[in-house]
């Protein structure tokens, strides 16, 4: 019965395909592959089902996955039921283990849906170029899902076929190196067949540039510095993107505002709308201050973290943090119990608590600049002029300065390789607040314990990985309790 239960979850996840016409016309036959994968429309419906993993309530990437990553980062404390996310010397409590299990399952639902596309769409009689693109998008998405599993769960089973039979349940835990190799293979196969761009209405779909960014991120995590540098340079030099220049803090709303569909530095993001909303503004704000509908104040900036030393002249500081608002001439302070809040995502006109329209960036052009800076310095034993310039371009933008003119805010050229790496990590923290980057940056650089303890918190290595779901351990005969991550 336990095996049948997990099969049911996977099958339900796979076949929740967003194709109303198919469901109306043949709701029973829709569940049978040989009756479904017949046309170009079927292929698109199957691919849409993979993307729809990003639409699931409380799932991936928001709200619980994002909550786990942001409140694991040393610069944010969880509040209420999320307090254990920010405690580092004991395992997650049962509620937050369940949330981690839910995200793990969401990722595998996405993987299974991608496998369904790869296993079935190849046989459809349709335009071959479009078919190759759909298959490439499925490979990209599968790689993206696995990249998140390996970053935060470590070794997990690799499943590369659509789940159709109980005999497929046994699957051993792959090593971290094997998973990263699988991700790289998928991305290298996908890039040649991916579209280079989409219209605004399809801007949430994966392009070749998104795949190059994910591959650059993969090489950053695996410390293949030369490859990461070359891919980031390709995106900067040849991609159709440019940095949005700012003069005041609210100019960043051109990136994060609720009415923004896409923008000139958007490489790939999770898109939200009135009907496919997110809850992030409700989670981070105080509803009395008008930035959201309601407000839990559930993710709180840690003032003695890197955020506490953030230069107030940096426009990103004003954009990302606040302690008061001036409304119709009146100064209204945040609740004194939580005097400082995150400010980045705001949608005061959301329909309700779950329908904020702000997109969540996965990759922006600014990250290509910072990947290049870090990887180039690591590859060359220290920063050269171009690595330094690309780091400074991101910093200048933060201060509202001309991107290409030297400024008093520039980092100096005499930085050692170690000091330069520190400055890159600083800029990544400032640039990507609440963009699901900081925790991975601390993990991949081996500095999580250092930064956590600097805020006065106790540390244990149990915090390094999330737990593998108990049902995975119990139901997969190729796994045993010894395959569980340390501390669980």
C-alpha positions in Angstrom: 0.0 0.0 0.0 2.8 2.4 0.8 4.3 1.9 -2.7 0.9 2.4 -4.3 0.5 5.6 -2.4 3.8 7.1 -3.7 2.9 5.9 -7.2 -0.5 7.7 -6.9 1.3 11.0 -6.0 3.6 10.7 -8.9 0.9 9.8 -11.4 -1.4 12.6 -10.2 1.5 15.0 -10.5 2.3 13.9 -14.0 -1.2 14.0 -15.4 -2.3 17.3 -14.0 -1.7 18.7 -17.5 -3.1 22.1 -18.2 -5.1 21.2 -21.3 -8.7 21.9 -20.7 -9.8 20.9 -24.3 -8.1 17.5 -23.9 -9.8 16.9 -20.6 -13.2 17.9 -21.9 -12.9 15.8 -25.1 -11.5 12.6 -23.7 -11.1 12.8 -19.9 -10.5 9.0 -19.5 -8.3 8.4 -22.5 -6.2 11.4 -21.5 -4.4 9.3 -18.9 -3.3 6.8 -21.5 -0.1 7.6 -23.4 -1.0 5.9 -26.6 -4.3 8.0 -26.8 -2.6 11.3 -26.0 0.7 11.9 -27.6 -0.6 12.3 -31.2 -0.3 15.9 -32.2 1.7 19.1 -31.9 -1.0 20.4 -29.5 -0.5 17.3 -27.3 3.3 17.9 -27.3 2.7 21.5 -26.1 0.2 20.4 -23.5 2.8 17.9 -22.1 5.5 20.6 -22.0 3.1 23.1 -20.4 2.6 20.5 -17.6 6.3 20.6 -16.8 6.2 24.4 -16.5 3.1 24.2 -14.4 5.2 22.9 -11.5 6.0 26.6 -11.0 2.3 27.3 -10.5 1.5 24.9 -7.6 0.3 26.4 -4.3 2.9 26.5 -1.5 5.3 24.5 -3.7 8.3 25.2 -5.9 9.7 27.8 -6.0 7.4 29.7 -3.7 6.4 29.8 -1.0 8.0 27.1 1.1 11.1 26.4 -1.0 11.9 30.1 -1.1 11.1 30.4 2.6 13.5 27.5 3.4 16.3 29.0 1.3 15.9 32.6 2.5 15.5 31.8 6.2 18.5 29.4 6.0 20.6 32.3 4.7 22.2 34.1 7.6 20.6 37.4 6.6 17.0 36.4 7.3 15.2 35.0 10.3 12.0 33.0 10.0 9.1 34.0 12.3 6.2 31.9 13.6 6.3 28.4 12.3 9.3 29.2 10.2 11.6 29.9 13.2 13.2 26.5 13.0 14.4 27.3 9.4 16.8 29.8 11.0 18.1 27.5 13.8 21.3 25.8 12.7 22.4 23.5 15.5 19.4 21.1 15.4 17.4 19.3 12.7 14.3 21.0 11.2 11.2 20.4 13.3 8.4 18.1 11.9 6.5 20.9 10.2 9.5 22.2 8.3 10.7 18.7 7.5 7.2 18.2 5.9 7.7 21.4 3.9 11.1 20.2 2.7 9.6 16.8 1.8 6.9 18.6 -0.2 9.4 20.5 -2.2 11.5 17.4 -2.9 8.3 15.7 -4.2 7.4 18.8 -6.3 10.8 18.6 -7.9 10.4 15.0 -8.8 6.9 15.7 -10.2 8.6 18.2 -12.5 11.3 15.7 -13.4 8.7 13.0 -14.2 6.7 15.3 -16.4 9.9 16.3 -18.2 10.7 12.6 -18.7 7.2 12.1 -20.1 7.9 14.7 -22.7 11.3 13.2 -23.6 9.9 9.7 -23.7 6.8 10.4 -25.8 7.0 13.6 -27.8 9.9 12.3 -29.9 7.4 9.9 -31.6 4.9 12.6 -32.6 4.5 13.5 -36.3 5.0 17.3 -36.2 7.4 20.0 -37.2 10.8 18.6 -36.5 12.4 22.0 -35.4 9.6 22.7 -33.0 9.7 19.1 -31.7 13.4 19.5 -31.0 12.8 22.8 -29.2 10.1 21.2 -27.0 12.4 18.3 -26.1 15.2 20.8 -25.4 12.9 22.8 -23.0 12.1 19.5 -21.2 15.8 18.7 -20.8 16.5 22.2 -19.5 13.7 22.0 -16.9 14.8 18.5 -15.8 18.3 19.9 -15.4 17.0 22.8 -13.4 15.0 20.6 -11.1 18.0 18.3 -10.5 20.3 21.3 -9.9 18.1 22.3 -7.0 18.0 18.8 -5.6 21.7 18.3 -5.6 22.4 21.8 -4.1 20.1 21.3 -1.2 19.7 17.6 -0.7 23.0 16.3 -2.0 22.9 12.8 -3.5 19.5 11.7 -4.7 18.1 9.1 -7.1 18.4 9.9 -10.8 15.2 9.1 -12.7 15.5 9.6 -16.4 12.5 7.8 -17.6 8.7 8.5 -17.2 7.4 6.6 -14.3 4.9 4.0 -15.6 5.5 0.8 -13.7 6.1 -0.3 -10.1 9.3 -2.0 -11.2 10.8 1.4 -11.6 10.6 2.3 -7.9 14.0 0.9 -6.9 16.6 3.5 -7.8 19.8 4.0 -5.8 21.1 7.3 -4.6 23.5 8.9 -7.1 26.5 10.8 -5.9 26.7 14.6 -6.1 29.2 14.3 -8.9 27.0 12.0 -10.9 24.0 14.4 -10.6 26.0 17.4 -11.7 27.3 15.4 -14.6 23.7 14.5 -15.5 22.7 18.2 -15.3 25.6 19.2 -17.6 24.8 16.5 -20.1 21.1 17.7 -20.3 22.1 21.3 -20.7 24.7 20.7 -23.4 22.1 18.6 -25.3 19.4 21.3 -24.9 21.3 24.5 -25.8 21.5 24.0 -29.6 17.8 23.4 -30.0 16.4 26.0 -27.6 14.8 29.2 -28.9 16.9 32.3 -28.4 13.9 34.4 -27.5 10.1 34.4 -27.0 7.4 37.0 -27.2 6.4 38.7 -24.0 3.4 36.3 -23.7 5.8 33.3 -23.6 8.6 35.1 -21.7 8.6 32.6 -18.8 9.8 29.8 -21.2 13.4 28.7 -21.3 15.7 30.0 -24.0 19.2 29.0 -24.9 20.4 32.0 -22.8 18.6 30.6 -19.7 20.3 27.3 -20.3 23.7 28.9 -20.6 23.1 30.7 -17.3 22.1 27.5 -15.6 25.2 25.8 -17.1 27.4 28.7 -15.9 25.8 28.3 -12.4 26.5 24.6 -12.5 30.1 25.2 -13.4 30.3 27.7 -10.6 29.1 25.1 -8.1 31.5 22.4 -9.5 34.4 24.9 -9.7 35.0 24.6 -13.4 36.0 28.3 -13.4 37.1 28.5 -17.0 33.8 27.1 -18.3 31.7 29.3 -16.0 33.7 32.4 -17.1 33.3 31.6 -20.8 29.5 31.0 -20.6 28.9 34.1 -18.6 30.9 36.1 -21.1 28.9 34.7 -23.9 25.6 35.9 -22.2 27.1 39.3 -21.6 28.7 39.8 -25.0 26.2 38.1 -27.3 22.9 37.9 -25.4 20.0 40.4 -26.2 20.1 41.8 -22.6 21.2 45.0 -21.0 21.3 46.2 -17.4 18.5 48.6 -16.3 20.1 51.8 -15.2 18.7 53.5 -12.1 18.8 56.9 -10.6 16.7 56.3 -7.5 15.7 53.3 -5.5 12.2 52.8 -6.9 13.7 52.5 -10.4 14.3 48.9 -9.4 10.5 48.4 -9.7 11.2 48.1 -13.5 12.6 44.7 -12.5 10.5 43.6 -9.6 7.2 45.6 -9.9 3.9 43.7 -10.0 3.0 45.0 -13.5 6.3 43.9 -15.1 5.9 41.0 -17.5 9.6 41.0 -18.6 12.4 43.5 -18.9 15.7 44.0 -20.6 17.9 42.0 -18.1 15.4 39.2 -17.5 17.0 36.0 -18.7 14.5 33.6 -17.0 12.0 34.0 -14.2 8.9 32.4 -12.6 6.0 34.5 -13.9 3.0 35.4 -11.8 -0.3 37.1 -12.5 -3.7 37.8 -10.9 -4.7 34.2 -11.6 -1.3 32.6 -10.9 -0.1 34.6 -8.0 2.5 34.3 -5.2 2.3 35.0 -1.5 5.7 36.6 -1.0 4.5 40.2 -0.3 2.1 38.8 2.2 4.8 36.8 3.9 7.4 39.6 4.1 5.3 42.8 4.8 3.2 44.4 7.5 -0.2 44.7 5.9 -0.8 48.1 7.7 1.9 49.7 5.5 0.2 49.2 2.2 2.8 47.1 0.4 0.6 44.0 0.4 -2.8 42.5 1.2 -2.4 41.5 4.8 1.0 40.7 6.2 2.7 38.0 8.3 6.1 39.6 8.7 7.4 36.0 8.5 10.9 36.7 7.0 12.9 39.2 9.0 16.2 40.9 8.1 19.0 40.0 10.5 20.6 43.4 11.4 23.9 42.0 12.6 24.4 40.1 9.3 25.9 41.5 6.1 22.7 43.6 5.8 23.7 45.6 8.9 26.9 46.9 7.2 25.1 47.8 4.0 25.9 51.3 2.9 22.8 53.5 3.0 24.0 55.3 -0.2 23.5 52.0 -2.1 20.1 52.3 -3.6 19.6 48.6 -3.3 19.6 49.0 0.5 16.7 51.4 0.4 14.9 49.3 -2.1 15.3 46.1 -0.2 14.8 47.2 3.4 12.5 49.5 5.3 11.5 50.4 8.9 8.8 53.0 8.1 6.7 54.5 5.3 5.4 58.0 4.7 1.8 57.8 3.7 -0.1 61.0 2.9 2.4 63.0 4.9 2.3 60.7 7.9 5.3 58.6 9.0 4.1 55.1 9.9 6.7 52.8 11.5 6.8 49.0 11.2 5.5 47.0 14.1 8.1 47.5 17.0 8.3 43.7 17.5 9.8 43.5 14.0 11.2 46.9 13.3 13.0 46.1 10.0 11.4 44.4 7.0 12.2 43.3 3.5 10.8 45.5 0.8 11.7 44.1 -2.6 8.4 42.4 -3.6 5.3 44.6 -3.3 1.8 44.3 -4.7 -0.6 46.5 -2.8 -3.3 45.8 -5.6 -3.2 42.0 -5.3 -6.6 40.5 -5.4 -6.0 38.6 -2.2 -3.3 37.2 0.0 -2.2 34.6 -2.6 -2.3 36.5 -5.9 0.6 38.9 -5.8 1.8 39.4 -9.4 5.6 39.9 -8.9 7.8 37.6 -10.9 10.6 35.8 -9.2 13.9 36.0 -11.0 15.9 32.8 -11.6 18.6 34.5 -13.7 19.2 38.2 -14.5 22.0 39.7 -16.5 23.6 41.1 -13.4 24.3 37.5 -12.3 26.3 36.9 -15.6 28.5 39.9 -14.6 29.1 38.5 -11.1 29.6 34.9 -12.3 32.2 36.2 -14.8 34.0 38.3 -12.1 34.2 35.4 -9.7 35.1 32.6 -12.2 37.7 34.8 -14.0 39.5 35.6 -10.8 39.4 32.0 -9.6 40.7 30.8 -13.0 43.5 33.3 -13.2 44.6 33.4 -9.6 43.3 36.9 -9.1 41.1 39.5 -10.8 42.2 41.0 -14.1 40.9 44.4 -15.4 37.8 42.9 -17.0 36.8 40.9 -13.9 37.2 44.0 -11.8 35.3 46.2 -14.3 32.3 43.8 -14.4 32.1 43.6 -10.6 32.2 47.4 -10.5 29.5 47.8 -13.2 27.1 45.9 -10.9 28.2 48.0 -7.9 27.9 51.3 -9.8 24.3 50.4 -10.9 23.5 49.8 -7.2 24.6 53.4 -6.4 22.7 54.9 -9.4 25.9 55.8 -11.2 26.9 55.6 -14.8 27.6 52.0 -15.5 30.7 52.5 -17.7 32.5 55.4 -15.9 35.0 54.9 -13.0 33.5 56.1 -9.7 34.5 56.6 -6.1 32.4 53.5 -5.2 34.6 51.2 -7.4 36.6 48.4 -5.7 40.3 49.0 -6.1 42.5 47.1 -8.5 44.9 46.0 -5.8 42.6 43.4 -4.3 44.0 39.9 -3.7 42.2 36.9 -5.1 40.7 36.2 -1.6 39.6 39.8 -1.0 38.1 40.0 -4.5 36.1 36.8 -3.9 34.8 38.3 -0.7 33.7 41.4 -2.5 31.9 39.4 -5.2 30.0 37.5 -2.5 29.1 40.8 -0.9 27.8 42.1 -4.2 25.9 38.9 -4.8 24.3 39.3 -1.3 23.2 42.9 -2.0 22.1 42.2 -5.6 20.1 39.0 -5.0 18.3 39.6 -1.7 15.3 37.3 -1.7 16.2 35.7 -5.0 17.2 32.3 -3.6 21.0 32.8 -4.1 22.5 33.5 -0.7 22.2 30.1 0.9 23.8 28.3 -2.1 26.6 30.9 -2.2 27.4 30.1 1.5 27.2 26.4 0.9 29.2 26.2 -2.3 32.0 28.4 -0.9 32.1 26.5 2.4 31.3 29.6 4.4 27.9 28.9 5.9 29.1 28.2 9.4 31.4 31.3 9.4 28.6 33.6 8.4 26.0 32.0 10.7 28.2 32.1 13.7 29.1 35.7 13.0 25.4 36.5 13.8 25.8 34.9 17.2 24.0 31.6 16.4 25.2 28.1 17.1 26.0 25.8 14.3 25.9 22.1 13.4 26.5 20.4 10.1 23.0 19.0 10.2 22.1 22.4 8.6 24.0 21.7 5.4 21.4 19.6 3.7 17.6 19.2 3.8 16.2 15.7 4.8 15.2 13.2 2.2 11.5 12.3 2.6 10.8 9.4 4.9 8.5 7.9 2.2 11.4 7.9 -0.3 13.5 6.0 2.1 10.7 3.6 3.0 9.3 3.0 -0.4 12.4 2.8 -2.5 14.0 -0.6 -2.0 17.3 0.7 -3.3 17.6 3.1 -0.4 18.1 2.4 3.3 18.1 4.6 6.4 21.8 5.1 6.0 21.1 7.1 2.8 19.3 9.7 4.8 21.1 13.0 5.2 23.1 13.6 8.4 21.1 14.4 11.5 17.7 13.0 10.3 
